[in-house]
Amino acid sequence: MDVESQLAHDEGDRLIQEENRNPTENLTVWGVHVSFPKAQRFSVILFTSIIIFFTVVVGFLIGILIPRMKANPKPKNVILMISDGFGPASQTMARNYYQYINKLPNGTMLPLDEILVGSSRTRSGSSLVTDSAAGATAFACGLKSYNGAIGVDLSGKPCGTVLEAAKEIGYYTGLVATSRITHATPASFAAHVVGREDEAAIALQEIGDYTLGRRVDLLFGGGKCYFLPNSSTGSCRNDSIDVLAKASSAGWNIGNGMEEFKNLKSNQLPTLSLFALDHMSYDIDRDETTQPALSEMAEKALELLGTAARNNNKGFFLMIEGSRIDMAAHSNDPATHVHDILAYNNAVAKVKEYCKRNPDTVMISVSDHETGGFSVGHQLGAAYPGNENLTVEYLWYPEQLTTVLHSGEYIAKQLLTQTVLTRKDFIQDIIFKKWMGIASPNVDDVNYLLNTSITATEIEYKIGQIKSDLAGLGWATHGHSAVDVNLYAYGPRADELRGNHENTDIGHFIIRSLGLKLTPLTDKLANLF
């Protein structure tokens, strides 16, 4: 054997001996060949098994989650609708009434009925029975505060709101209400005061005269009186500040009447349109030539904000309040209450249509609280309905509401100011026969209204009580109640709101949906007052 062959033979022997000392094994995983000592066989197989297991699990989760995320993406736009003072019984009454006047079958639903997802608990941080200020602050800041608080926490310190945070990331924002735009609900999204009665300060903050600067792009509603200096007729201010003039100087487009409102364009933002010195009229009293319906304001707001947002590749946040549902309930005025509820449902239908056309938009509808302790059924006498002689039936009478032409508020004002007829003729011929559809009024009711010492509020309450009794409807209070209220939602991730929630959960849902950061704004507001 030559030297070269001997060397090859020796190398082969050495490798065989090495293999015997450190035997190896080969493994192929997903096309990759791996060699390893046989002594490490268990460790390698265990490690490989773990890798395969986690790869399969991750792949499985990705396979499930990605399609779900694509099917249920985060919304780009959020519309929060608030039906002030509107409880579950009120929706039942409105549905019954709507079915009756339109001769519709029992299964007919109102727009809200179609998007019911759950209910909301309403207690505030200071009481089991909330007011609108604390209720709206829960939605706006995502925290509980005391009754009367506007955009402040339990200690009275300002809290950043979802509207302010939306503007911080370049979104367009708007507030629509049928109350004064400085009233508790709209104010809580764009202002910070320790007491809701400070509407003069709220007006200034809403146009951007505060620490954060302008945060609102659109304001529709009533309450012009807080935007006028005290030298102007109808002003509610105690100072000489002309808020409208300040707004105009700051670049706001100031609306003037229905025609201008109808022709508003997105390039006119920020825009401010106020249609009444005080609250806008109840829908039953509304003059459509001077005041838009809630649904019209909602449509116009969506048109303006939606167009501006699309043109700038941004989203928007819009709050729409059916404010006067609550006020009619405070008066225990069922006919006025039902008209404003139906007007709100009309607005809901328009908003839902917008969401259908724009699937990146989610709408939420919720009440801040219930008002009136309302019941669809009322026991007037000692005989309980369904007694053994069946002399009293379980009934309520929607037809009694169909004959009412005006609210108790309107009737009271007319009774106290009219001078054409004698008071008795006006009461019998105009109020009862013409406006309430009561041909033969109760003598006691007539005599009550003949009393010249009664106030407008007392007249309102009496008008409501007369029609409630005739219709078989009941009220427990002229104030609020603690009952849970219905929660409605439609659009991307609306399922997150299914079930029973705290009112603060609504705020947290908006924060998650739009990816908002409220804490930095709260920090900036620390020295506001």
C-alpha positions, 0 to 999 in steps of 0.5 A, spaced: 500 500 500 503 506 497 503 512 502 497 516 500 493 510 500 495 509 507 494 516 509 486 515 506 485 509 510 488 511 517 483 518 516 477 513 515 479 509 521 480 515 525 473 518 522 470 511 524 473 511 531 470 519 532 463 516 530 463 511 535 465 516 540 460 521 538 455 518 534 451 523 530 444 523 527 441 526 521 434 530 521 430 533 516 425 539 518 421 543 512 427 541 507 432 543 512 438 537 513 440 538 520 446 533 523 447 532 531 450 528 536 446 522 538 447 524 545 443 530 544 437 526 540 432 528 545 434 535 546 434 536 539 427 533 538 424 536 544 426 543 541 424 542 534 417 539 537 416 546 540 418 550 534 413 546 530 408 547 535 409 554 536 409 555 529 402 552 528 399 555 533 401 562 531 399 560 524 392 558 526 391 565 530 394 569 524 389 565 520 383 567 525 385 574 527 387 577 520 380 575 517 376 577 523 380 584 523 379 585 516 372 584 517 371 588 523 376 594 522 377 600 527 372 605 525 375 612 522 369 616 524 364 616 530 357 619 531 355 619 538 347 620 539 344 622 545 337 622 547 336 626 553 332 623 558 329 618 554 328 611 557 326 604 555 318 606 556 318 612 552 321 608 546 315 603 547 310 609 547 313 612 541 313 605 537 305 604 540 303 611 537 307 610 531 304 604 529 297 606 531 297 613 527 300 609 521 295 603 522 302 598 522 302 591 524 305 589 531 311 587 529 313 594 526 320 597 529 322 604 529 329 605 527 332 605 534 329 598 535 333 595 529 340 597 532 339 595 540 345 592 543 344 593 550 343 598 556 347 603 560 347 604 567 347 611 569 349 613 576 354 619 577 359 620 581 355 623 587 348 620 586 345 614 584 340 619 580 345 623 575 344 629 571 345 631 564 352 634 566 355 628 569 352 623 564 355 627 558 362 628 562 362 620 563 361 619 555 366 625 554 371 624 559 370 616 560 370 618 568 364 619 573 363 626 576 359 629 580 352 632 578 353 639 575 360 637 572 362 640 565 368 636 563 371 636 570 372 630 575 370 629 582 375 634 584 373 639 579 379 639 575 378 639 568 379 632 564 380 632 556 374 630 552 374 625 546 372 631 542 378 635 544 382 629 543 379 627 536 381 634 534 388 633 537 390 628 531 387 632 526 380 629 526 374 634 524 369 635 530 362 637 531 356 638 536 349 638 534 343 639 539 336 642 540 337 645 546 342 651 547 348 649 545 351 651 551 347 646 555 350 641 559 350 635 554 354 639 548 358 643 553 361 637 556 364 635 550 368 642 549 368 646 555 370 645 562 367 649 568 365 646 575 358 648 574 353 647 569 350 654 570 356 658 567 353 658 560 357 664 559 364 661 560 362 655 556 360 659 550 367 662 549 370 655 550 366 652 545 369 657 540 376 656 542 377 661 547 381 657 552 387 653 553 387 648 548 384 653 542 379 651 538 377 644 538 370 644 535 369 645 527 361 645 527 356 648 532 348 647 530 343 648 535 339 654 540 342 658 545 344 665 541 343 669 547 349 667 550 353 669 544 350 676 545 353 682 549 348 684 555 347 690 551 343 686 545 336 684 546 335 677 548 342 676 551 343 672 557 350 674 558 352 679 564 358 682 561 359 686 554 362 680 551 360 679 543 361 672 543 359 672 535 364 677 534 369 674 537 368 667 533 367 671 526 374 674 528 377 667 529 375 665 522 368 662 524 363 662 519 356 665 522 350 662 520 344 667 518 337 663 517 335 657 514 337 658 507 344 659 509 344 653 513 341 649 507 347 652 502 353 651 507 359 647 504 365 644 507 370 649 505 366 654 510 368 650 516 368 652 522 361 654 522 356 656 527 349 656 526 344 658 532 336 658 530 333 660 537 335 665 543 334 660 548 332 652 546 330 650 539 322 649 539 319 642 541 318 638 534 310 639 535 311 647 535 317 647 530 316 652 524 320 649 519 321 655 515 326 658 521 328 652 524 331 645 521 329 638 524 334 634 528 334 630 522 336 636 517 342 638 522 344 631 523 344 630 515 348 637 514 353 636 519 355 629 516 355 632 509 360 638 512 364 634 516 364 627 512 367 631 506 372 635 509 375 629 513 375 625 506 378 631 503 384 631 508 384 623 509 382 624 516 376 622 520 371 625 524 367 625 531 360 628 531 355 628 537 348 629 536 343 630 541 335 630 542 335 635 547 328 636 548 326 629 549 328 630 556 324 637 557 318 634 555 318 629 560 320 634 565 313 637 564 310 630 564 307 632 557 306 626 553 304 628 546 310 633 546 315 627 548 312 623 543 313 628 537 321 629 539 322 622 540 319 620 533 324 626 531 330 623 534 328 616 531 328 620 524 335 623 525 337 616 527 335 613 520 339 618 517 345 617 521 344 609 520 343 611 512 350 615 512 353 609 516 351 604 511 354 608 505 360 609 509 362 602 513 368 606 516 363 609 521 360 607 527 354 610 530 352 609 538 345 612 541 344 612 548 341 616 553 344 620 559 338 618 564 331 617 564 326 623 566 319 622 569 319 615 571 315 614 565 310 608 565 306 606 559 300 605 563 297 608 569 292 607 575 287 613 576 282 610 581 281 605 586 279 600 581 285 596 579 285 594 572 283 586 571 279 586 577 275 580 578 269 584 575 273 586 569 270 593 570 277 596 568 281 594 563 289 594 561 289 599 556 292 606 554 290 610 549 294 613 543 289 616 540 288 621 545 295 624 543 293 625 536 289 631 537 294 635 541 297 640 536 302 644 541 306 643 547 304 645 554 310 650 554 307 653 547 300 653 550 302 656 557 306 662 553 300 664 549 295 663 555 299 668 559 300 673 553 294 673 549 289 679 549 284 678 544 279 673 547 277 673 555 281 668 559 275 663 559 274 663 552 281 662 550 282 656 555 275 653 552 275 654 545 283 655 543 286 651 548 282 645 550 278 645 543 283 647 538 289 645 541 288 639 545 282 636 542 277 636 548 270 638 546 268 638 553 273 639 558 273 638 565 270 644 569 276 643 575 281 643 569 278 650 566 277 653 573 285 651 575 287 655 568 282 661 570 287 662 576 291 668 574 296 667 579 299 660 576 306 660 573 308 658 566 311 652 569 304 650 573 300 651 566 305 646 563 304 641 568 297 641 568 296 641 560 301 634 561 297 631 567 290 632 563 293 629 557 297 623 561 290 621 564 286 621 558 291 617 555 292 612 561 300 614 561 303 615 568 309 619 571 313 618 578 316 625 578 318 631 574 325 630 575 330 624 573 330 617 575 336 612 576 333 606 571 338 603 566 337 606 559 337 602 552 344 602 548 344 602 541 349 601 536 351 600 528 357 599 524 364 597 525 365 594 532 358 595 535 358 588 538 363 591 543 357 594 546 353 588 547 350 587 554 350 592 560 355 597 561 357 603 565 356 610 562 363 611 562 364 605 557 361 609 552 367 614 552 372 608 553 369 605 546 370 612 543 377 612 545 379 605 543 375 606 536 379 612 534 386 611 538 385 617 542 389 620 548 386 624 553 391 624 559 396 629 555 390 634 554 388 633 561 395 635 563 395 641 559 388 643 562 391 643 569 391 650 570 385 652 566 382 655 573 
